[in-house]
C-alpha cells in the first residue's frame, strides 16, 4: 500500500522529520519525509495497510514540540518499491 501524507501545523523546526524516520523504522515502513515550502511536511510511505494505518496514527500526534492541525492522506495500491525510509531535501 502507498500513501502520500501532508501534515500541517507547527511541524517544521520541531524534529518532525526525525520523528517520522524513527517511527517508520519501528513499523518497517519505507519511503521518505520532506519539508515543503508552505511549512507543511510531506510523508510518502509504503507498507502493509495495517502497519501504514498505525504509522499514520503516530504522524497525527507527532513529536512533543509539534502541533499537528491537519493531516491529508491519499492512498494508492501502486507502490514505488522504496528500499528504506529517508529524508528528501
N, CA, C and O atoms as CSV, one atom per row, in Angstrom:
chain,resi,resn,atom,element,x,y,z
A,1,UNK,N,N,0.853,-1.175,0.000
A,1,UNK,CA,C,0.000,0.000,0.000
A,1,UNK,C,C,0.900,1.239,0.000
A,1,UNK,O,O,1.939,1.261,0.659
A,2,UNK,N,N,0.494,2.256,-0.737
A,2,UNK,CA,C,1.244,3.506,-0.880
A,2,UNK,C,C,0.382,4.640,-0.331
A,2,UNK,O,O,-0.822,4.692,-0.586
A,3,UNK,N,N,1.000,5.544,0.421
A,3,UNK,CA,C,0.262,6.695,0.957
A,3,UNK,C,C,1.098,7.954,0.816
A,3,UNK,O,O,2.301,7.949,1.079
A,4,UNK,N,N,0.446,9.038,0.396
A,4,UNK,CA,C,1.069,10.359,0.391
A,4,UNK,C,C,0.332,11.168,1.452
A,4,UNK,O,O,-0.879,11.377,1.366
A,5,UNK,N,N,1.082,11.618,2.451
A,5,UNK,CA,C,0.504,12.250,3.626
A,5,UNK,C,C,1.080,13.657,3.767
A,5,UNK,O,O,2.297,13.839,3.769
A,6,UNK,N,N,0.214,14.632,3.884
A,6,UNK,CA,C,0.654,16.009,4.128
A,6,UNK,C,C,0.221,16.389,5.538
A,6,UNK,O,O,-0.961,16.334,5.876
A,7,UNK,N,N,1.199,16.776,6.353
A,7,UNK,CA,C,0.946,17.145,7.733
A,7,UNK,C,C,1.110,18.652,7.852
A,7,UNK,O,O,2.137,19.206,7.462
A,8,UNK,N,N,0.086,19.314,8.396
A,8,UNK,CA,C,0.111,20.762,8.556
A,8,UNK,C,C,0.083,21.129,10.032
A,8,UNK,O,O,-0.341,20.339,10.876
A,9,UNK,N,N,0.540,22.334,10.326
A,9,UNK,CA,C,0.590,22.822,11.701
A,9,UNK,C,C,2.002,23.295,11.997
A,9,UNK,O,O,2.717,23.732,11.096
A,10,UNK,N,N,2.402,23.210,13.250
A,10,UNK,CA,C,3.777,23.532,13.631
A,10,UNK,C,C,4.561,22.230,13.510
A,10,UNK,O,O,4.682,21.468,14.469
A,11,UNK,N,N,5.092,21.993,12.308
A,11,UNK,CA,C,5.737,20.702,12.032
A,11,UNK,C,C,7.141,20.848,11.439
A,11,UNK,O,O,7.787,19.845,11.136
A,12,UNK,N,N,7.613,22.067,11.272
A,12,UNK,CA,C,8.992,22.281,10.824
A,12,UNK,C,C,9.766,22.934,11.960
A,12,UNK,O,O,9.249,23.796,12.670
A,13,UNK,N,N,11.023,22.503,12.118
A,13,UNK,CA,C,11.859,23.054,13.178
A,13,UNK,C,C,11.584,22.463,14.548
A,13,UNK,O,O,12.035,23.001,15.559
A,14,UNK,N,N,10.842,21.354,14.590
A,14,UNK,CA,C,10.484,20.717,15.867
A,14,UNK,C,C,10.883,19.239,15.915
A,14,UNK,O,O,10.450,18.506,16.805
A,15,UNK,N,N,11.705,18.805,14.960
A,15,UNK,CA,C,12.139,17.407,14.938
A,15,UNK,C,C,11.151,16.459,14.284
A,15,UNK,O,O,11.223,15.247,14.488
A,16,UNK,N,N,10.230,17.000,13.500
A,16,UNK,CA,C,9.192,16.146,12.909
A,16,UNK,C,C,9.773,15.131,11.921
A,16,UNK,O,O,9.362,13.971,11.922
A,17,UNK,N,N,10.717,15.550,11.085
A,17,UNK,CA,C,11.288,14.614,10.113
A,17,UNK,C,C,12.011,13.472,10.817
A,17,UNK,O,O,11.875,12.313,10.425
A,18,UNK,N,N,12.780,13.793,11.856
A,18,UNK,CA,C,13.466,12.752,12.625
A,18,UNK,C,C,12.444,11.798,13.239
A,18,UNK,O,O,12.636,10.582,13.218
A,19,UNK,N,N,11.359,12.350,13.785
A,19,UNK,CA,C,10.278,11.551,14.365
A,19,UNK,C,C,9.680,10.610,13.314
A,19,UNK,O,O,9.467,9.427,13.577
A,20,UNK,N,N,9.413,11.152,12.121
A,20,UNK,CA,C,8.824,10.346,11.043
A,20,UNK,C,C,9.740,9.196,10.649
A,20,UNK,O,O,9.274,8.084,10.400
A,21,UNK,N,N,11.043,9.461,10.593
A,21,UNK,CA,C,12.011,8.409,10.257
A,21,UNK,C,C,12.045,7.343,11.347
A,21,UNK,O,O,11.994,6.147,11.057
A,22,UNK,N,N,12.130,7.774,12.581
A,22,UNK,CA,C,12.205,6.842,13.705
A,22,UNK,C,C,10.982,5.922,13.735
A,22,UNK,O,O,11.116,4.707,13.885
A,23,UNK,N,N,9.793,6.507,13.593
A,23,UNK,CA,C,8.562,5.701,13.624
A,23,UNK,C,C,8.468,4.794,12.400
A,23,UNK,O,O,8.002,3.660,12.511
A,24,UNK,N,N,8.902,5.273,11.238
A,24,UNK,CA,C,8.877,4.440,10.029
A,24,UNK,C,C,9.740,3.196,10.230
A,24,UNK,O,O,9.355,2.095,9.838
A,25,UNK,N,N,10.890,3.378,10.834
A,25,UNK,CA,C,11.779,2.235,11.081
A,25,UNK,C,C,11.152,1.270,12.075
A,25,UNK,O,O,11.281,0.055,11.922
A,26,UNK,N,N,10.478,1.792,13.089
A,26,UNK,CA,C,9.799,0.939,14.075
A,26,UNK,C,C,8.720,0.079,13.409
A,26,UNK,O,O,8.544,-1.087,13.762
A,27,UNK,N,N,8.004,0.658,12.450
A,27,UNK,CA,C,6.900,-0.042,11.793
A,27,UNK,C,C,7.306,-0.772,10.517
A,27,UNK,O,O,6.484,-1.466,9.919
A,28,UNK,N,N,8.559,-0.627,10.093
A,28,UNK,CA,C,9.012,-1.268,8.861
A,28,UNK,C,C,8.451,-0.607,7.611
A,28,UNK,O,O,8.250,-1.265,6.590
A,29,UNK,N,N,8.200,0.693,7.693
A,29,UNK,CA,C,7.642,1.465,6.582
A,29,UNK,C,C,8.794,2.013,5.735
A,29,UNK,O,O,9.825,2.415,6.275
A,30,UNK,N,N,8.621,2.029,4.415
A,30,UNK,CA,C,9.616,2.609,3.522
A,30,UNK,C,C,9.046,3.874,2.878
A,30,UNK,O,O,7.834,4.089,2.874
A,31,UNK,N,N,9.941,4.711,2.333
A,31,UNK,CA,C,9.511,5.946,1.677
A,31,UNK,C,C,10.413,7.094,2.062
A,31,UNK,O,O,11.623,6.924,2.211
A,32,UNK,N,N,9.812,8.282,2.225
A,32,UNK,CA,C,10.613,9.451,2.600
A,32,UNK,C,C,9.758,10.519,3.257
A,32,UNK,O,O,8.529,10.492,3.194
A,33,UNK,N,N,10.449,11.464,3.891
A,33,UNK,CA,C,9.802,12.624,4.509
A,33,UNK,C,C,10.503,13.863,3.966
A,33,UNK,O,O,11.712,13.853,3.738
A,34,UNK,N,N,9.728,14.939,3.759
A,34,UNK,CA,C,10.275,16.150,3.152
A,34,UNK,C,C,9.531,17.377,3.668
A,34,UNK,O,O,8.301,17.390,3.724
A,35,UNK,N,N,10.295,18.417,4.048
A,35,UNK,CA,C,9.676,19.710,4.372
A,35,UNK,C,C,9.207,20.359,3.074
A,35,UNK,O,O,9.900,20.297,2.059
A,36,UNK,N,N,8.034,20.980,3.108
A,36,UNK,CA,C,7.511,21.691,1.945
A,36,UNK,C,C,7.636,23.202,2.163
A,36,UNK,O,O,7.742,23.676,3.294
A,37,UNK,N,N,7.622,23.939,1.059
A,37,UNK,CA,C,7.803,25.396,1.098
A,37,UNK,C,C,6.744,26.103,1.956
A,37,UNK,O,O,7.028,27.136,2.562
A,38,UNK,N,N,5.541,25.555,2.009
A,38,UNK,CA,C,4.449,26.219,2.734
A,38,UNK,C,C,4.465,25.969,4.240
A,38,UNK,O,O,3.556,26.400,4.950
A,39,UNK,N,N,5.508,25.263,4.737
A,39,UNK,CA,C,5.607,24.999,6.172
A,39,UNK,C,C,5.054,23.659,6.600
A,39,UNK,O,O,5.161,23.288,7.769
A,40,UNK,N,N,4.463,22.925,5.666
A,40,UNK,CA,C,3.946,21.598,5.985
A,40,UNK,C,C,5.025,20.546,5.718
A,40,UNK,O,O,6.109,20.862,5.229
A,41,UNK,N,N,4.710,19.305,6.044
A,41,UNK,CA,C,5.630,18.192,5.833
A,41,UNK,C,C,4.927,17.139,4.983
A,41,UNK,O,O,3.767,16.802,5.224
A,42,UNK,N,N,5.645,16.623,3.984
A,42,UNK,CA,C,5.148,15.542,3.141
A,42,UNK,C,C,5.797,14.244,3.587
A,42,UNK,O,O,7.016,14.172,3.742
A,43,UNK,N,N,4.978,13.218,3.792
A,43,UNK,CA,C,5.477,11.874,4.069
A,43,UNK,C,C,4.936,10.964,2.979
A,43,UNK,O,O,3.723,10.864,2.795
A,44,UNK,N,N,5.828,10.302,2.260
A,44,UNK,CA,C,5.453,9.277,1.294
A,44,UNK,C,C,5.834,7.959,1.940
A,44,UNK,O,O,7.004,7.721,2.240
A,45,UNK,N,N,4.840,7.100,2.155
A,45,UNK,CA,C,5.062,5.882,2.924
A,45,UNK,C,C,4.476,4.667,2.229
A,45,UNK,O,O,3.412,4.733,1.614
A,46,UNK,N,N,5.199,3.543,2.341
A,46,UNK,CA,C,4.716,2.284,1.782
A,46,UNK,C,C,4.892,1.164,2.801
A,46,UNK,O,O,5.861,1.119,3.558
A,47,UNK,N,N,3.918,0.269,2.787
A,47,UNK,CA,C,3.961,-0.878,3.679
A,47,UNK,C,C,2.601,-1.548,3.720
A,47,UNK,O,O,1.669,-1.107,3.046
A,48,UNK,N,N,2.479,-2.616,4.510
A,48,UNK,CA,C,1.180,-3.276,4.666
A,48,UNK,C,C,0.155,-2.299,5.247
A,48,UNK,O,O,0.492,-1.460,6.083
A,49,UNK,N,N,-1.092,-2.415,4.799
A,49,UNK,CA,C,-2.129,-1.444,5.168
A,49,UNK,C,C,-2.271,-1.258,6.678
A,49,UNK,O,O,-2.389,-0.124,7.143
A,50,UNK,N,N,-2.263,-2.328,7.443
A,50,UNK,CA,C,-2.426,-2.223,8.894
A,50,UNK,C,C,-1.294,-1.442,9.536
A,50,UNK,O,O,-1.532,-0.574,10.376
A,51,UNK,N,N,-0.063,-1.747,9.145
A,51,UNK,CA,C,1.096,-1.034,9.687
A,51,UNK,C,C,1.095,0.421,9.238
A,51,UNK,O,O,1.454,1.313,10.007
A,52,UNK,N,N,0.695,0.657,8.004
A,52,UNK,CA,C,0.624,2.010,7.472
A,52,UNK,C,C,-0.391,2.843,8.271
A,52,UNK,O,O,-0.132,4.001,8.596
A,53,UNK,N,N,-1.528,2.250,8.578
A,53,UNK,CA,C,-2.541,2.963,9.369
A,53,UNK,C,C,-2.032,3.281,10.771
A,53,UNK,O,O,-2.290,4.364,11.298
A,54,UNK,N,N,-1.302,2.327,11.380
A,54,UNK,CA,C,-0.730,2.573,12.707
A,54,UNK,C,C,0.312,3.690,12.640
A,54,UNK,O,O,0.379,4.539,13.528
A,55,UNK,N,N,1.119,3.680,11.585
A,55,UNK,CA,C,2.135,4.715,11.386
A,55,UNK,C,C,1.482,6.091,11.232
A,55,UNK,O,O,1.952,7.073,11.806
A,56,UNK,N,N,0.412,6.154,10.465
A,56,UNK,CA,C,-0.293,7.422,10.255
A,56,UNK,C,C,-0.869,7.949,11.571
A,56,UNK,O,O,-0.888,9.160,11.792
A,57,UNK,N,N,-1.333,7.062,12.439
A,57,UNK,CA,C,-1.822,7.495,13.762
A,57,UNK,C,C,-0.714,8.206,14.528
A,57,UNK,O,O,-0.959,9.212,15.192
A,58,UNK,N,N,0.512,7.678,14.434
A,58,UNK,CA,C,1.668,8.312,15.094
A,58,UNK,C,C,1.950,9.678,14.473
A,58,UNK,O,O,2.237,10.643,15.181
A,59,UNK,N,N,1.866,9.753,13.132
A,59,UNK,CA,C,2.136,11.022,12.446
A,59,UNK,C,C,1.141,12.099,12.847
A,59,UNK,O,O,1.487,13.280,12.893
A,60,UNK,N,N,-0.089,11.700,13.137
A,60,UNK,CA,C,-1.116,12.662,13.538
A,60,UNK,C,C,-0.803,13.287,14.896
A,60,UNK,O,O,-1.279,14.380,15.203
A,61,UNK,N,N,-0.006,12.595,15.703
A,61,UNK,CA,C,0.401,13.106,17.016
A,61,UNK,C,C,1.706,13.881,16.879
A,61,UNK,O,O,1.807,15.022,17.333
A,62,UNK,N,N,2.708,13.259,16.253
A,62,UNK,CA,C,3.992,13.915,16.047
A,62,UNK,C,C,4.835,13.968,17.309
A,62,UNK,O,O,4.429,13.464,18.357
A,63,UNK,N,N,6.012,14.580,17.206
A,63,UNK,CA,C,6.876,14.714,18.374
A,63,UNK,C,C,6.295,15.739,19.355
A,63,UNK,O,O,5.373,16.483,19.021
A,64,UNK,N,N,6.843,15.764,20.548
A,64,UNK,CA,C,6.317,16.602,21.630
A,64,UNK,C,C,6.176,18.083,21.262
A,64,UNK,O,O,5.181,18.710,21.624
A,65,UNK,N,N,7.152,18.647,20.552
A,65,UNK,CA,C,7.129,20.083,20.235
A,65,UNK,C,C,6.212,20.433,19.062
A,65,UNK,O,O,5.922,21.607,18.832
A,66,UNK,N,N,5.757,19.428,18.323
A,66,UNK,CA,C,4.903,19.675,17.148
A,66,UNK,C,C,3.465,19.947,17.565
A,66,UNK,O,O,3.016,19.522,18.629
A,67,UNK,N,N,2.754,20.667,16.701
A,67,UNK,CA,C,1.310,20.883,16.866
A,67,UNK,C,C,0.660,20.585,15.522
A,67,UNK,O,O,0.584,21.454,14.653
A,68,UNK,N,N,0.196,19.360,15.359
A,68,UNK,CA,C,-0.425,18.943,14.105
A,68,UNK,C,C,-1.865,19.447,14.088
A,68,UNK,O,O,-2.643,19.172,15.002
A,69,UNK,N,N,-2.213,20.198,13.024
A,69,UNK,CA,C,-3.576,20.736,12.927
A,69,UNK,C,C,-4.392,20.055,11.835
A,69,UNK,O,O,-5.621,20.035,11.904
A,70,UNK,N,N,-3.719,19.491,10.819
A,70,UNK,CA,C,-4.441,18.848,9.719
A,70,UNK,C,C,-3.561,17.790,9.071
A,70,UNK,O,O,-2.358,17.988,8.896
A,71,UNK,N,N,-4.174,16.662,8.718
A,71,UNK,CA,C,-3.466,15.587,8.015
A,71,UNK,C,C,-4.308,15.185,6.806
A,71,UNK,O,O,-5.469,14.801,6.948
A,72,UNK,N,N,-3.713,15.278,5.616
A,72,UNK,CA,C,-4.389,14.879,4.380
A,72,UNK,C,C,-3.683,13.637,3.848
A,72,UNK,O,O,-2.454,13.591,3.784
A,73,UNK,N,N,-4.476,12.620,3.464
A,73,UNK,CA,C,-3.903,11.343,3.035
A,73,UNK,C,C,-4.497,10.914,1.699
A,73,UNK,O,O,-5.711,10.963,1.499
A,74,UNK,N,N,-3.622,10.494,0.789
A,74,UNK,CA,C,-4.045,9.883,-0.468
A,74,UNK,C,C,-3.447,8.483,-0.518
A,74,UNK,O,O,-2.227,8.322,-0.517
A,75,UNK,N,N,-4.310,7.472,-0.562
A,75,UNK,CA,C,-3.859,6.083,-0.645
A,75,UNK,C,C,-3.847,5.607,-2.093
A,75,UNK,O,O,-4.621,6.079,-2.925
A,76,UNK,N,N,-2.963,4.673,-2.372
A,76,UNK,CA,C,-2.880,4.058,-3.689
A,76,UNK,C,C,-2.397,2.621,-3.523
A,76,UNK,O,O,-1.606,2.324,-2.629
A,77,UNK,N,N,-2.873,1.744,-4.381
A,77,UNK,CA,C,-2.403,0.355,-4.365
A,77,UNK,C,C,-1.033,0.237,-5.030
A,77,UNK,O,O,-0.284,-0.699,-4.753
A,78,UNK,N,N,-0.709,1.186,-5.906
A,78,UNK,CA,C,0.529,1.126,-6.698
A,78,UNK,C,C,1.715,1.595,-5.871
A,78,UNK,O,O,1.827,2.779,-5.549
A,79,UNK,N,N,2.596,0.672,-5.528
A,79,UNK,CA,C,3.797,1.009,-4.757
A,79,UNK,C,C,4.948,1.364,-5.681
A,79,UNK,O,O,5.013,0.891,-6.816
A,80,UNK,N,N,5.855,2.196,-5.192
A,80,UNK,CA,C,7.046,2.589,-5.956
A,80,UNK,C,C,8.235,1.703,-5.627
A,80,UNK,O,O,9.226,1.716,-6.358
A,81,UNK,N,N,8.164,0.931,-4.546
A,81,UNK,CA,C,9.221,-0.003,-4.196
A,81,UNK,C,C,10.414,0.620,-3.498
A,81,UNK,O,O,11.555,0.268,-3.797
A,82,UNK,N,N,10.172,1.546,-2.567
A,82,UNK,CA,C,11.263,2.145,-1.803
A,82,UNK,C,C,11.974,1.065,-0.985
A,82,UNK,O,O,11.339,0.131,-0.495
A,83,UNK,N,N,13.283,1.198,-0.844
A,83,UNK,CA,C,14.074,0.200,-0.108
A,83,UNK,C,C,14.219,0.561,1.366
A,83,UNK,O,O,14.402,-0.322,2.203
A,84,UNK,N,N,14.141,1.857,1.693
A,84,UNK,CA,C,14.298,2.295,3.078
A,84,UNK,C,C,13.462,3.549,3.290
A,84,UNK,O,O,12.631,3.900,2.453
A,85,UNK,N,N,13.687,4.217,4.408
A,85,UNK,CA,C,12.972,5.467,4.694
A,85,UNK,C,C,14.023,6.546,4.906
A,85,UNK,O,O,14.960,6.354,5.680
A,86,UNK,N,N,13.877,7.679,4.225
A,86,UNK,CA,C,14.913,8.700,4.262
A,86,UNK,C,C,14.310,10.108,4.271
A,86,UNK,O,O,13.101,10.293,4.130
A,87,UNK,N,N,15.194,11.088,4.440
A,87,UNK,CA,C,14.818,12.497,4.321
A,87,UNK,C,C,15.117,12.936,2.903
A,87,UNK,O,O,16.204,12.688,2.380
A,88,UNK,N,N,14.154,13.583,2.288
A,88,UNK,CA,C,14.357,14.139,0.958
A,88,UNK,C,C,14.454,15.653,1.091
A,88,UNK,O,O,13.609,16.273,1.737
A,89,UNK,N,N,15.468,16.250,0.491
A,89,UNK,CA,C,15.682,17.697,0.609
A,89,UNK,C,C,15.256,18.406,-0.656
A,89,UNK,O,O,15.362,19.630,-0.744
